[in-house]
């Protein structure tokens, strides 16, 4: 179904599982998808695993999820990104 945007069958399973319900970690997502944890971790951790070789033209929406993992309120978090053509 998502081969057109460069995802293989395993990446598609991971993507659809994350859309259905965000996972806490690769182990939880591996259990839900039936894929090896190493495969899931590689797909989630490698930047090249989160890019599209031949993206379709049009409007793209970028979504950033954030959550507090420490009780420190003054932690200086930043987000950097770039869009290239």
C-alpha distances in whole Angstrom, upper triangle without the diagonal:
4,6,7,9,10,9,9,8,12,11,8,10,13,12,11,14,16,15,16,19,21,22,26,25,23,25,24,20,20,22,19,16,19,18,21,23,23,20,19,22,21,18,20,23,22,22,20,17,17,17,15,16,15,15,15,18,19,20,19,20,21,22,24,25,29,31,34,35,39,41,43,42,43,41,40,36,35,31,31,28,28,26,26,25
4,5,6,7,6,7,8,11,9,6,10,12,10,10,14,14,14,16,19,19,21,24,23,21,23,23,19,19,22,19,16,19,18,20,21,22,18,17,20,19,15,17,20,19,18,17,14,13,13,11,13,12,12,12,15,16,17,16,17,18,19,21,22,26,28,32,32,36,39,40,40,41,38,37,33,31,28,27,24,24,22,22,22
4,5,5,5,6,8,11,10,8,12,13,12,13,16,17,17,19,22,22,23,26,25,22,25,24,21,21,23,21,18,20,18,21,22,22,18,18,20,19,15,18,20,19,18,16,14,14,13,10,11,11,11,12,16,18,19,18,20,20,21,24,25,28,31,34,35,38,41,42,42,43,40,38,35,33,29,28,25,24,22,22,21
4,6,7,9,11,14,13,11,15,16,14,15,19,19,18,21,23,24,25,28,27,25,28,27,23,24,26,24,21,23,22,24,25,25,21,21,23,21,18,20,22,20,19,17,15,15,13,10,10,8,9,9,12,14,16,16,18,19,21,24,25,29,32,35,36,39,42,43,42,43,40,39,35,33,29,28,25,23,21,20,19
4,6,9,12,14,11,10,14,15,12,14,17,17,16,19,22,21,23,26,25,23,26,25,22,22,25,23,20,23,21,23,24,23,19,19,21,19,15,17,19,17,16,14,12,11,9,6,7,7,6,7,11,13,14,13,15,16,18,20,22,26,28,32,33,36,39,39,39,39,36,35,31,29,25,24,21,20,17,17,16
4,7,10,12,9,9,13,14,12,14,17,17,17,20,22,22,23,25,23,21,24,24,21,21,24,22,19,21,19,21,21,20,17,17,18,16,13,15,17,15,14,11,10,10,8,6,6,7,8,10,14,16,17,16,18,18,19,21,23,26,29,32,32,36,39,39,39,39,36,35,31,29,26,24,21,20,18,18,17
4,7,8,6,6,9,10,9,11,14,14,15,17,19,19,19,22,20,18,21,21,17,17,20,18,15,17,15,17,18,17,14,13,16,14,10,13,15,14,14,11,9,9,9,8,9,11,11,13,17,18,19,17,18,18,19,20,21,24,27,30,30,34,37,38,38,38,35,34,30,29,25,25,22,21,20,20,20
4,6,5,6,9,10,10,12,14,15,16,18,20,20,20,23,21,18,20,20,17,16,19,17,14,15,13,15,17,16,12,13,15,14,11,14,16,15,16,13,10,12,12,11,12,14,14,16,20,22,23,20,22,21,22,23,24,27,29,32,32,35,39,40,40,41,37,37,33,31,28,28,25,25,23,23,23
4,6,5,6,9,10,11,12,14,15,17,19,19,19,22,20,17,19,19,15,14,16,15,11,12,11,14,16,16,12,12,16,15,12,15,18,17,18,16,13,14,15,14,16,17,17,19,23,24,24,22,23,23,23,24,24,27,29,32,32,35,39,40,40,41,38,38,34,33,30,30,27,27,26,26,27
4,5,5,6,9,10,11,12,14,16,17,17,16,19,17,13,15,15,12,11,13,12,9,10,7,10,12,12,8,8,12,11,9,12,15,15,16,15,11,13,15,15,16,18,19,21,24,25,25,23,23,22,22,23,22,25,26,29,29,32,36,37,38,39,36,35,32,31,28,28,26,27,26,27,27
4,5,5,6,9,10,11,12,14,15,15,15,17,16,13,15,15,12,12,15,13,10,12,10,12,13,13,9,8,11,10,7,9,12,12,13,12,8,9,11,12,14,16,16,18,21,22,22,19,19,19,18,19,19,22,24,27,27,30,34,35,35,36,33,32,29,28,25,25,23,23,22,23,24
4,5,5,6,8,10,11,12,14,15,15,18,17,15,17,16,13,13,15,13,10,13,11,14,15,16,12,11,14,14,10,12,15,16,16,15,11,11,13,12,15,16,15,17,20,21,21,18,19,18,18,20,20,23,25,28,28,32,35,36,36,37,34,34,30,29,26,26,24,24,23,24,24
4,5,5,6,9,10,11,12,13,13,16,15,13,14,13,10,10,12,9,6,9,9,12,13,15,11,10,13,14,11,12,16,17,18,17,13,14,16,16,18,20,19,20,24,24,24,21,21,20,19,20,20,23,24,27,27,31,34,35,36,37,34,34,31,30,27,28,26,27,26,27,28
4,6,5,6,9,10,11,10,10,13,12,10,12,11,7,8,11,9,7,10,9,11,11,12,10,7,10,11,8,9,12,14,15,15,11,11,14,15,18,20,19,21,24,24,23,20,19,18,17,17,17,19,21,24,23,27,30,32,32,34,31,31,27,27,24,25,23,24,24,25,26
4,5,5,6,9,10,10,11,14,14,12,15,14,10,12,14,12,10,13,12,15,14,16,13,10,13,13,10,10,13,14,15,15,11,10,12,13,16,18,16,18,20,20,19,16,16,15,14,15,15,18,20,23,23,27,30,31,31,33,30,29,26,25,22,23,21,22,21,23,24
4,5,5,6,9,10,12,15,15,14,16,14,11,13,14,11,9,13,13,16,16,18,15,13,15,16,13,13,17,18,18,18,15,14,16,16,19,20,18,19,22,21,20,18,17,17,16,17,16,20,21,24,25,29,31,33,33,35,32,32,28,28,25,26,24,25,24,26,27
4,5,5,6,8,8,12,12,12,13,10,7,10,11,7,7,11,11,14,14,16,14,11,14,16,13,12,16,18,19,19,16,15,18,19,22,23,21,22,25,25,23,21,19,19,17,17,16,19,19,23,23,26,29,31,31,33,31,31,27,27,25,26,25,26,26,28,29
4,5,5,5,7,10,11,11,13,11,8,11,12,10,10,13,13,16,14,16,15,11,13,15,12,11,14,16,17,18,15,13,16,17,21,22,20,22,24,23,21,18,17,15,13,14,12,15,16,19,19,23,26,28,28,30,27,27,24,24,21,23,22,23,23,26,27
4,6,7,10,13,14,14,16,14,11,14,15,12,12,16,16,19,18,20,18,15,17,18,15,14,17,19,19,20,16,14,17,18,21,22,19,20,22,21,19,17,15,14,12,14,12,16,17,21,21,25,28,29,29,31,28,28,25,25,22,23,22,24,23,25,27
4,7,9,13,15,15,16,13,11,14,14,11,11,15,16,19,18,21,19,16,18,20,17,16,20,22,22,23,19,18,20,21,24,25,23,23,26,24,23,20,18,18,16,17,15,18,18,22,22,26,28,30,30,32,30,31,27,27,25,27,26,27,27,29,30
4,6,10,12,13,14,11,9,13,13,10,12,15,16,19,17,20,19,15,17,19,17,15,18,21,21,23,20,18,21,22,26,27,25,26,28,26,24,21,19,18,15,15,13,15,15,18,19,23,25,27,27,29,27,28,25,25,24,26,25,27,27,30,31
4,7,9,11,12,10,8,12,13,11,12,16,16,18,16,18,17,13,14,17,15,12,15,18,19,21,18,16,19,21,25,26,24,25,27,26,24,21,18,16,13,13,10,12,12,15,16,19,22,24,24,26,24,25,21,22,20,22,22,24,25,28,30
4,6,7,9,6,6,9,10,9,11,14,14,15,13,15,15,11,12,15,14,11,14,17,18,20,17,16,20,22,25,27,26,27,30,29,27,23,21,19,16,15,12,13,13,15,15,18,21,23,24,26,24,25,22,23,21,23,23,26,27,29,31
4,7,8,7,8,11,12,12,14,16,16,16,13,15,16,12,12,15,15,12,14,17,19,21,19,18,21,24,27,30,28,30,32,31,29,25,23,20,17,15,12,12,11,13,12,15,18,20,22,24,21,23,20,21,21,23,23,26,28,30,33
4,6,6,6,9,10,11,13,14,13,13,10,12,13,9,8,12,12,9,11,15,17,19,16,16,20,23,26,28,27,29,32,31,29,26,24,21,18,17,14,14,13,15,13,17,20,22,23,25,22,23,21,22,21,23,23,26,27,29,32
4,6,5,6,9,10,10,11,10,9,6,8,9,6,5,9,9,8,9,13,15,17,14,15,18,21,24,26,26,28,31,31,29,26,24,22,20,18,16,17,17,19,17,20,24,25,27,28,25,26,23,24,22,24,24,26,27,29,31
4,5,5,6,9,10,10,10,9,6,9,10,8,8,12,12,11,13,16,19,20,17,18,22,24,27,30,29,31,34,34,33,29,28,25,23,21,19,20,19,20,18,21,25,27,29,30,27,29,26,27,26,27,27,30,31,33,35
4,5,5,6,9,10,10,11,9,12,13,10,11,14,14,12,15,18,20,22,19,19,23,25,28,30,29,31,33,33,32,28,26,24,22,20,18,18,18,19,18,21,24,26,28,30,27,29,26,27,26,28,28,30,31,33,35
4,5,5,6,8,8,9,8,11,10,7,9,12,11,10,13,16,18,19,16,16,19,21,24,26,25,27,30,30,29,25,24,22,20,19,17,18,18,20,19,23,26,28,29,31,28,29,26,26,25,26,26,28,28,30,32
4,5,5,6,5,6,5,9,8,6,9,11,11,11,14,16,19,19,16,17,20,22,24,27,26,29,32,32,31,28,26,25,23,22,20,21,21,23,22,25,29,31,32,34,31,32,29,29,27,28,28,30,30,32,33
4,6,5,7,8,8,12,12,10,12,15,15,15,17,20,22,23,20,20,24,25,28,30,29,31,34,34,33,30,29,27,25,24,22,23,22,24,23,26,29,32,33,35,32,34,31,32,30,31,31,33,33,35,37
4,6,8,10,10,14,13,11,13,16,15,15,18,20,22,23,19,20,23,24,27,28,28,29,32,32,31,28,26,25,23,23,20,22,22,24,23,27,30,32,33,35,33,34,30,31,29,31,30,32,32,34,35
4,5,9,10,12,11,9,12,14,13,13,17,19,21,21,17,18,21,21,24,26,25,27,30,30,29,26,25,24,23,23,21,23,23,26,25,29,32,34,35,37,34,35,31,31,29,30,29,31,30,32,33
4,7,9,12,10,10,13,15,14,15,18,20,22,22,19,20,23,24,26,28,28,29,33,33,33,30,29,28,26,26,24,26,26,29,27,31,34,36,37,39,36,37,34,34,32,33,32,33,33,34,36
4,6,8,7,7,10,11,11,13,15,17,19,19,15,17,20,21,23,25,26,28,31,32,31,28,28,26,25,25,24,25,26,28,27,30,33,35,37,38,35,35,32,32,30,31,30,31,31,32,33
4,5,5,7,9,10,11,13,14,16,19,19,16,18,21,22,24,27,27,30,33,34,33,30,30,28,26,26,24,26,26,28,26,29,33,34,36,37,34,35,32,32,30,31,30,31,32,33,34
4,5,5,6,9,10,10,12,14,17,18,15,17,20,22,24,27,27,30,33,34,33,29,28,26,24,23,22,23,23,24,22,25,29,31,32,34,30,31,28,29,27,28,28,29,30,31,33
4,5,5,6,9,10,10,12,15,16,13,16,19,21,22,26,26,29,32,33,33,29,28,26,25,24,23,24,24,26,23,26,30,31,33,34,31,31,28,28,27,27,26,28,29,30,31
4,6,5,6,9,10,11,14,14,11,13,16,18,19,22,23,26,29,30,30,27,26,24,23,23,22,24,24,26,25,28,32,33,34,35,32,32,29,28,26,26,25,26,27,28,29
4,5,5,6,8,10,13,13,10,12,15,17,19,22,22,25,28,28,28,24,24,21,20,19,18,20,21,23,22,25,29,30,31,32,29,29,26,26,24,24,23,25,25,27,28
4,5,5,6,8,12,13,10,12,15,18,20,23,23,26,29,29,28,25,24,21,20,19,18,19,19,21,20,23,26,27,29,30,26,26,23,23,22,22,22,23,24,26,28
4,5,5,6,9,10,7,10,13,16,17,21,21,24,27,28,27,24,24,21,20,19,19,20,22,24,22,25,29,30,31,31,28,27,24,24,22,22,21,22,23,24,26
4,6,6,8,8,5,7,10,13,15,18,18,21,24,25,24,21,20,18,18,17,17,19,21,23,22,26,29,30,31,31,28,27,24,23,21,21,19,20,21,22,23
4,6,8,10,7,7,11,14,17,19,19,22,24,25,23,20,19,16,15,14,14,15,17,19,19,22,25,26,27,28,24,24,20,20,18,18,17,19,20,21,23
4,6,9,7,8,12,15,17,20,20,23,26,26,25,21,21,18,17,15,15,16,18,20,18,21,25,25,26,27,23,22,19,19,17,17,16,18,19,21,23
4,5,5,7,9,13,14,18,18,22,24,25,24,21,21,18,18,17,17,19,21,23,22,24,28,28,29,29,25,24,21,20,17,17,16,17,18,18,21
4,5,5,7,10,12,15,15,19,21,22,21,18,18,15,16,15,16,18,20,23,22,25,28,28,28,28,25,23,20,18,15,14,12,13,14,15,17
4,5,5,8,9,13,13,17,19,21,21,18,19,16,18,17,19,21,24,26,26,29,32,32,32,32,28,27,23,21,18,17,15,14,14,14,16
4,6,8,10,13,14,17,20,21,21,18,18,16,17,17,18,20,22,25,25,28,31,31,32,32,28,27,24,22,19,18,16,17,16,17,18
4,7,10,13,12,15,17,18,18,14,14,12,13,13,15,17,20,23,23,26,29,30,30,30,27,25,21,20,17,16,13,14,14,15,16
4,7,9,9,12,14,16,16,13,14,12,14,15,17,20,23,26,26,29,32,32,32,32,29,27,23,21,18,16,13,12,11,12,13
4,6,6,9,12,14,14,12,14,14,16,17,20,23,26,29,29,33,36,36,35,35,32,30,27,24,21,19,16,14,13,12,12
4,6,10,12,15,17,15,17,17,19,21,23,26,29,32,33,36,39,39,39,38,35,33,29,27,23,21,18,16,14,13,12
4,6,9,12,14,14,17,17,20,22,25,28,31,34,35,38,41,41,40,40,37,35,31,29,25,23,19,17,14,13,11
4,6,9,11,10,13,14,17,19,22,25,29,32,33,36,39,39,38,38,35,33,29,27,23,21,17,15,12,12,10
4,6,9,9,13,15,18,21,23,27,30,34,35,38,41,41,40,40,37,35,32,29,25,23,20,18,14,14,12
4,7,9,12,15,18,21,24,28,31,34,36,39,42,41,40,40,37,35,31,29,25,23,19,17,13,13,10
4,6,10,13,16,20,23,26,30,33,35,38,40,40,38,38,36,34,30,27,24,22,19,17,14,14,12
4,7,10,13,17,20,23,26,30,32,35,37,37,35,35,33,31,27,25,21,20,17,16,13,14,13
4,6,10,13,16,20,23,26,29,31,34,33,32,32,30,28,24,22,18,17,14,13,11,13,13
4,6,10,13,16,20,23,25,28,30,30,28,29,27,25,22,19,16,16,13,13,12,15,15
4,7,10,13,17,20,22,25,27,27,25,26,23,22,18,16,12,12,10,11,10,14,15
4,7,10,13,17,19,22,24,24,23,23,21,20,16,15,12,13,12,14,14,17,19
4,6,10,13,15,18,21,20,19,20,18,16,13,12,9,11,11,13,15,18,21
4,7,10,13,16,18,18,17,19,17,16,13,13,11,14,14,17,18,22,24
4,7,9,12,14,15,14,15,13,13,10,11,10,14,15,18,20,24,27
4,6,9,11,12,12,14,12,14,11,13,13,17,18,22,24,27,30
4,6,7,9,9,11,10,12,11,13,15,18,20,24,27,30,33
4,7,9,10,13,11,13,12,15,16,20,22,25,28,31,34
4,5,8,10,9,12,12,15,18,21,24,27,30,33,37
4,6,9,9,13,14,17,20,23,26,30,33,36,39
4,6,6,10,11,15,18,21,25,28,31,35,38
4,6,9,10,14,17,20,23,27,30,34,37
4,6,9,12,16,19,22,26,29,32,36
4,6,10,13,16,20,23,27,30,33
4,7,10,13,17,20,24,27,30
4,7,10,14,17,20,24,27
4,7,10,14,17,20,24
4,7,10,13,17,20
4,7,11,14,17
4,7,10,14
4,6,10
4,7
4
